Amino acid sequence: MDPLELLILLVIVGICGAFAELIVGFSPPGLHVMLVSIIVGIIGAFIGGWIAGMIGLPPITEIRVGNIRLSLLYTILGSTLLLVILQALRSGWRWFSIRR
């Protein structure tokens, strides 16, 4: 993988991570917002791909960068799941409580 392909891949997972942050309503403080989005997107790609593989789902919205295949839908879903779990852990699971 050459540096240009790596840069393209980081931009793509950064956009997927930012989209997941919009879905969950997560906004990291500080100037390192894009770095957080890239990290969330990378971890989300692994989580989404792993869950899709375990369930046996076919690749949907798959793109190819060099020799790496990336499913955009599963990356966004995995990133969203990661952020939901992190949000719940940070708030002490109060985020999931039902208000009466």
C-alpha positions in Angstrom: 0.0 0.0 0.0 1.5 3.3 -1.0 1.1 6.6 0.9 -1.6 7.9 -1.4 -3.8 4.8 -0.9 -3.3 5.1 2.9 -4.3 8.7 2.9 -7.4 7.9 0.8 -8.3 5.1 3.2 -7.8 7.4 6.3 -10.0 10.1 4.7 -12.8 7.5 4.0 -12.8 6.0 7.5 -12.6 9.5 8.9 -15.8 10.5 7.0 -17.5 7.3 8.2 -16.5 8.0 11.8 -17.7 11.6 11.5 -21.0 10.4 10.1 -21.4 7.9 13.1 -20.6 10.8 15.5 -23.4 12.8 13.9 -25.8 9.8 14.3 -25.0 9.3 18.0 -24.6 13.0 18.8 -21.0 12.6 20.0 -18.7 15.6 19.7 -15.2 15.3 21.1 -13.8 18.5 22.6 -10.7 20.2 21.3 -9.0 20.7 18.0 -8.3 17.0 17.3 -11.8 16.2 16.0 -10.7 14.7 12.7 -8.2 12.5 14.4 -10.9 11.2 16.7 -13.1 10.6 13.7 -10.4 8.6 12.0 -9.7 6.5 15.0 -13.5 5.8 15.5 -13.8 5.0 11.8 -10.8 2.5 11.9 -12.1 0.7 15.0 -15.7 0.8 13.6 -14.5 -0.8 10.4 -13.1 -3.7 12.3 -16.2 -4.0 14.5 -18.6 -3.7 11.7 -16.7 -6.1 9.4 -16.3 -8.6 12.3 -20.0 -8.6 13.2 -21.1 -8.8 9.5 -18.7 -11.8 9.1 -20.0 -13.5 12.2 -23.6 -13.1 11.0 -22.7 -14.0 7.4 -23.9 -10.8 5.8 -22.8 -10.0 2.2 -20.7 -7.0 1.5 -22.8 -3.9 1.0 -21.5 -0.6 -0.4 -18.0 -2.1 -0.6 -15.2 0.0 -2.0 -11.6 -1.0 -2.7 -8.5 1.0 -1.9 -5.4 -0.8 -3.1 -5.8 -4.3 -1.9 -8.1 -3.4 1.0 -11.8 -3.8 0.7 -14.0 -1.7 3.0 -17.8 -1.8 3.4 -19.0 1.7 4.1 -22.3 0.6 5.6 -20.6 -1.8 8.1 -18.0 0.8 8.9 -20.6 3.3 9.9 -22.7 0.8 11.8 -19.6 -0.5 13.7 -18.5 3.1 14.5 -22.0 3.9 15.7 -22.1 0.8 17.9 -18.7 1.8 19.3 -19.8 5.3 20.1 -23.0 4.1 21.7 -21.1 1.8 24.0 -18.6 4.5 24.9 -21.3 7.0 25.5 -23.1 4.5 27.8 -19.9 3.7 29.7 -19.1 7.4 30.1 -22.5 8.2 31.5 -22.7 5.2 33.8 -25.4 3.5 31.7 -27.8 6.3 32.6 -28.0 7.0 28.8 -30.1 3.8 28.4 -32.4 4.3 31.4 -36.1 4.8 30.7 -37.6 7.9 32.1 -40.8 7.5 33.9 
